[in-house]
């Protein structure tokens, strides 16, 4: 079993990290514990982070083994923790990759007012932290990249050039299953031109030139991915802040299931897309999980929804620009 390591964090520590960054701190936050957390997540944005806080309910199983704050401050920090979790839509003991944890924080907790400090101090026990040396609102406005730096733009540009060149030289395309859907939606957009963010155009262009080129269905990121903002060159994985990689994995498996295929299967582009268009009539079937219902932030329905993406319908009807017109029904 692979060892990924993990990090136990109190929810209020997340807010303090953002607040310290907002106050002007960069690498050293002036607190050894907070700085250690920051450097750990910068080193590995997929590091599993478990949100722990002391409670007396049936969530006690996740209580942190030690409580650092002074007894007089424990009620305040316990409230901070639960208030933050409530705004994030999470519970004590929740574990997510670090990049997702901080994304949920920035999305859900809009201000520190009423959490880290109060407009009215009702008693010495509820004095809060005050705002001296902390600026959560400014740190939040700086965005996720202030916590976990974004991928270098020059690196993305070079990966675009190198990966596209390799694709055009390849005797076989390696594509993850749900990217067949993405290719279709991309072709059905108003402008079918190359973009910097991925190699969808290149994959379709290659197939137009050679409809019988072999396509291998692969697990995880494929030839289309290297230029992407979310692609991590060191791990070769997709690292997004909103569960995208998890959704993509289910979409891959759903495509394989509906086509009766498996990872490693190799078919000509012509046969593969003919199979796809005979089975999949709307993005709702795959990208919308069959019903278009988003049951949590990690399981959003993306560009599908209940009605599906019209670009897919358009491109499917056009046979992706290389298939002969097919007498396909309009719905399953």
matplotlib code that plots the C-alpha trace (Angstrom):
import matplotlib.pyplot as plt

x = [0.0, 1.4, 2.1, 0.7, 1.3, -1.4, -1.9, -4.3, -5.5, -7.9, -10.3, -9.4, -5.8, -6.8, -8.3, -5.3, -3.0, -5.1, -5.2, -1.5, -0.9, -3.4, -1.5, 1.7, 3.4, 4.7, 6.8, 7.1, 3.8, 5.3, 3.9, 5.8, 2.7, 1.0, 4.2, 4.7, 1.2, 1.7, 4.9, 3.5, 0.6, 2.8, 5.1, 2.2, -1.1, -2.7, -1.6, -4.6, -5.8, -8.1, -10.1, -10.2, -11.8, -12.8, -16.5, -18.7, -21.2, -20.9, -18.2, -15.8, -14.0, -12.0, -11.1, -7.5, -5.3, -4.0, -5.5, -2.9, -4.9, -5.2, -8.4, -9.8, -9.8, -11.1, -14.8, -13.8, -11.7, -14.2, -16.8, -14.4, -13.9, -17.5, -18.5, -15.9, -17.0, -20.6, -19.7, -17.6, -20.4, -18.2, -18.0, -15.4, -13.1, -13.5, -10.5, -9.7, -6.7, -5.1, -6.0, -9.6, -9.7, -8.4, -10.7, -13.7, -12.6, -12.2, -15.5, -17.5, -16.1, -16.5, -15.3, -13.6, -16.2, -18.3, -15.7, -12.2, -13.4, -16.7, -18.2, -19.5, -17.4, -19.9, -17.5, -13.7, -14.3, -15.5, -13.0, -11.9, -8.5, -8.9, -7.6, -4.0, -1.7, -4.6, -6.4, -8.5, -10.6, -7.5, -5.9, -9.1, -9.2, -5.6, -7.0, -5.9, -2.6, -1.4, -1.6, -0.6, 1.2, -0.2, 1.6, 4.2, 2.8, 6.1, 6.1, 2.5, 3.4, 6.4, 4.3, 1.8, 4.4, 6.1, 3.0, 1.3, 4.4, 4.5, 0.8, 1.3, 4.2, 2.4, 1.2, -1.5, -3.4, -3.7, -6.9, -8.8, -12.4, -14.4, -12.2, -14.1, -17.0, -14.9, -13.6, -17.2, -18.2, -15.1, -15.9, -19.4, -18.4, -18.7, -15.0, -13.0, -9.5, -6.5, -6.3, -3.5, -5.2, -5.3, -4.8, -8.5, -8.1, -5.0, -6.6, -9.5, -7.3, -5.2, -8.4, -9.7, -6.4, -6.5, -10.0, -8.6, -5.7, -5.6, -6.9, -5.9, -8.2, -6.0, -6.5, -5.9, -4.4, -3.6, -2.1, -4.7, -3.7, -0.1, -0.7, -3.6, -3.5, -4.5, -1.9, 0.9, 4.1, 5.8, 2.9, 1.4, -2.0, -4.8, -4.8, -7.9, -9.5, -13.0, -13.1, -12.7, -10.3, -12.7, -15.6, -13.4, -12.6, -16.2, -16.9, -14.2, -15.6, -19.1, -18.0, -16.2, -19.3, -21.7, -19.4, -18.6, -14.8, -12.0, -8.7, -6.1, -8.6, -7.5, -10.0, -9.8, -11.1, -13.8, -15.1, -14.7, -16.7, -19.3, -19.8, -20.0, -22.5, -24.7, -24.8, -24.4, -26.9, -26.4, -23.7, -26.2, -25.8, -22.1, -21.1, -24.4, -24.5, -27.7, -29.9, -28.0, -28.2, -25.2, -25.3, -22.2, -19.5, -17.3, -20.0, -21.1, -22.6, -20.2, -21.2, -23.9, -26.8, -30.2, -30.6, -27.1, -24.6, -26.0, -22.4, -22.3, -25.6, -24.4, -21.0, -22.5, -25.0, -22.0, -20.1, -17.3, -16.6, -15.3, -18.0, -20.7, -24.1, -25.6, -29.3, -29.2, -32.3, -32.5, -32.8, -32.0]
y = [0.0, 3.4, 5.9, 9.3, 10.9, 13.1, 16.3, 16.9, 20.5, 22.5, 24.5, 27.8, 27.2, 27.3, 30.8, 31.9, 30.9, 32.9, 35.8, 35.8, 35.8, 38.6, 40.7, 40.5, 37.2, 35.1, 32.1, 32.6, 33.2, 34.1, 30.9, 27.6, 25.4, 27.5, 27.8, 24.0, 23.4, 26.0, 24.5, 21.0, 21.8, 23.8, 20.8, 18.5, 20.1, 16.6, 15.9, 14.5, 17.0, 15.9, 18.6, 17.8, 19.8, 19.0, 18.2, 16.5, 15.0, 11.6, 13.1, 12.8, 9.9, 12.5, 14.8, 16.0, 14.2, 17.5, 21.0, 23.8, 26.8, 27.9, 26.8, 30.3, 30.4, 26.9, 27.9, 30.6, 28.3, 25.4, 27.8, 29.0, 25.4, 24.5, 27.8, 27.3, 23.7, 24.8, 27.5, 24.9, 22.4, 19.8, 17.9, 17.1, 14.4, 15.2, 14.4, 16.0, 16.8, 20.1, 22.0, 21.1, 22.0, 25.5, 25.9, 25.0, 27.5, 30.4, 29.6, 29.1, 31.5, 34.9, 37.0, 36.6, 38.9, 36.9, 34.1, 35.4, 38.7, 40.4, 43.8, 43.5, 42.0, 40.5, 39.3, 38.6, 35.0, 36.2, 39.0, 37.2, 37.7, 41.3, 42.3, 43.3, 41.1, 39.3, 40.1, 37.2, 39.2, 40.4, 37.0, 35.5, 38.1, 37.0, 33.6, 30.1, 30.8, 32.8, 29.7, 27.1, 28.7, 28.1, 26.1, 28.1, 29.6, 29.1, 25.5, 25.1, 26.7, 24.4, 21.3, 22.4, 22.6, 19.3, 17.3, 18.4, 17.6, 14.1, 13.6, 14.4, 12.0, 9.1, 6.0, 5.6, 8.0, 7.4, 9.0, 8.6, 7.5, 10.5, 12.7, 11.3, 13.3, 16.4, 16.1, 16.0, 19.1, 20.9, 20.3, 21.4, 24.8, 27.9, 28.1, 25.0, 26.3, 25.2, 26.4, 26.7, 24.8, 21.3, 19.1, 18.5, 20.3, 18.3, 15.0, 15.7, 17.1, 13.9, 11.8, 13.9, 13.2, 9.5, 8.2, 4.7, 5.7, 3.3, 4.8, 3.2, 3.9, 4.7, 5.3, 8.8, 11.8, 11.2, 12.9, 15.7, 16.7, 18.0, 21.7, 21.9, 24.2, 21.3, 18.8, 18.1, 17.1, 15.5, 13.1, 12.9, 13.4, 15.9, 18.1, 20.3, 22.1, 21.0, 17.2, 17.3, 14.4, 12.3, 13.1, 12.4, 9.0, 8.1, 9.5, 7.3, 4.2, 5.1, 5.5, 2.1, 0.4, 1.8, 0.9, -2.6, -1.8, -1.6, 0.3, -0.9, -1.7, -0.4, 0.5, 2.7, 6.2, 5.4, 2.4, 4.1, 7.2, 5.2, 3.1, 6.2, 8.0, 4.9, 4.7, 8.2, 10.8, 13.5, 14.6, 14.1, 10.3, 10.5, 13.9, 14.4, 11.0, 10.1, 12.6, 15.9, 16.2, 17.7, 16.0, 17.8, 20.2, 17.2, 15.7, 18.8, 18.0, 20.4, 21.3, 18.6, 19.4, 17.9, 19.3, 18.3, 20.3, 21.3, 21.3, 17.6, 17.1, 19.3, 17.6, 14.1, 14.9, 16.0, 12.8, 14.8, 16.0, 12.7, 10.0, 9.5, 10.7, 8.0, 7.3, 7.6, 8.2, 11.5, 10.0, 6.7]
z = [0.0, -0.9, 1.8, 1.1, 4.5, 6.0, 8.0, 10.9, 10.9, 13.0, 10.8, 12.4, 11.4, 7.8, 8.4, 10.3, 7.4, 4.9, 7.4, 7.8, 4.1, 3.7, 6.3, 4.2, 5.3, 2.5, 3.5, 7.3, 8.9, 12.3, 13.8, 13.5, 13.4, 10.7, 8.7, 8.8, 7.4, 4.7, 3.5, 3.6, 1.3, -1.0, -1.3, -2.1, -2.9, -2.9, 0.7, 2.6, 5.2, 8.0, 9.7, 13.5, 16.2, 19.9, 20.2, 22.7, 20.1, 18.4, 16.2, 19.2, 17.5, 15.5, 18.4, 18.2, 20.8, 22.1, 22.3, 22.0, 23.1, 26.7, 28.6, 28.6, 24.8, 24.1, 23.7, 21.2, 19.1, 19.3, 17.9, 15.2, 14.1, 13.9, 12.3, 9.6, 9.0, 8.7, 6.1, 4.2, 4.2, 6.0, 9.2, 11.9, 10.6, 7.0, 4.9, 1.5, -0.6, 0.7, -2.5, -2.1, 1.6, 0.9, -2.1, 0.0, 2.7, 0.3, -1.4, 1.8, 4.3, 2.9, 5.9, 9.3, 10.9, 13.3, 13.4, 14.3, 15.6, 16.5, 16.1, 19.7, 22.4, 24.8, 27.4, 27.9, 26.9, 23.5, 22.7, 19.5, 17.9, 16.8, 13.4, 14.3, 12.2, 10.5, 7.3, 6.1, 3.7, 1.9, 1.9, 0.5, -2.3, -3.2, -4.2, -3.9, -5.8, -2.8, -0.7, -3.3, -6.2, -9.7, -12.3, -14.1, -17.4, -19.3, -18.3, -19.5, -22.8, -23.3, -22.5, -25.1, -27.8, -26.8, -26.3, -29.5, -31.5, -30.0, -30.8, -34.5, -34.7, -32.8, -34.6, -31.9, -29.8, -26.0, -24.7, -21.5, -22.1, -21.1, -23.3, -26.2, -24.8, -24.3, -27.9, -29.1, -27.0, -28.1, -31.8, -31.3, -30.0, -32.2, -32.8, -33.6, -33.2, -31.2, -27.6, -25.1, -22.2, -23.7, -26.9, -27.8, -31.1, -32.0, -31.2, -33.5, -36.2, -36.2, -36.5, -39.3, -41.2, -40.3, -39.2, -38.7, -36.4, -33.4, -30.1, -26.8, -23.9, -20.9, -17.2, -15.9, -17.8, -21.4, -24.5, -24.2, -20.7, -20.4, -21.2, -18.7, -15.7, -13.4, -14.8, -12.4, -14.3, -11.2, -10.5, -14.0, -12.4, -12.5, -9.4, -9.2, -6.3, -6.8, -7.1, -10.9, -11.0, -9.0, -11.4, -14.4, -13.1, -12.7, -16.2, -17.6, -16.1, -17.1, -20.7, -20.6, -19.1, -21.7, -24.5, -23.1, -23.1, -20.6, -20.1, -22.5, -25.3, -28.7, -31.5, -34.6, -34.1, -36.6, -34.6, -31.3, -32.1, -33.9, -30.8, -28.6, -30.8, -31.0, -27.2, -25.8, -26.9, -24.3, -21.9, -19.1, -19.5, -18.6, -17.3, -15.5, -13.9, -15.7, -14.0, -14.0, -10.2, -8.4, -4.9, -3.5, -4.7, -5.5, -7.7, -9.6, -13.0, -14.8, -18.3, -18.5, -16.2, -16.7, -20.2, -21.5, -23.4, -26.8, -28.3, -27.8, -29.6, -32.5, -32.9, -32.6, -35.3, -37.5, -36.7, -35.3, -38.8, -40.1, -39.8, -42.4, -41.3, -39.0, -38.6, -34.9, -32.7, -30.9, -27.4, -25.7]

ax = plt.figure().add_subplot(projection="3d")
ax.plot(x, y, z, "-o")
ax.set_aspect("equal")
plt.show()
